[in-house]
């Protein structure tokens, strides 16, 4: 008898990469959760290998200054210096400015993908 809901295995290594990245930039789980736009318990679950939405993944990558590939697969950062610089700029902005930058980046990404 099969269940409708498939049980997914937790990805503990991914959670560890997220936790290590968070600690490397000096953020608590509460601070990361606030910047990503989710609750602290959700961050805790993610760092313990739990699943999350694509939007959360995108926001985590931006806030942590790492690539989506790094979070998901542990691939090395080619643009880590640029991402770090961008994170420094974003960390000095208020929420509205960050949301505006995020919208602009998504628009730029969709234009470059369409080429």
Buried (B, 14 or more C-beta within 10 A) or exposed (E): EEEEEEEEEEBEEBBBBBBEBBEEBEBEBEBBBBBBBBEBEBBBBBBBBBEBEEEBBBBBBBBBBBBBEBBEEEEEBEEEEEBEEBBEEBEEEEEEEBEEBBEEEEEEEEEEEEE
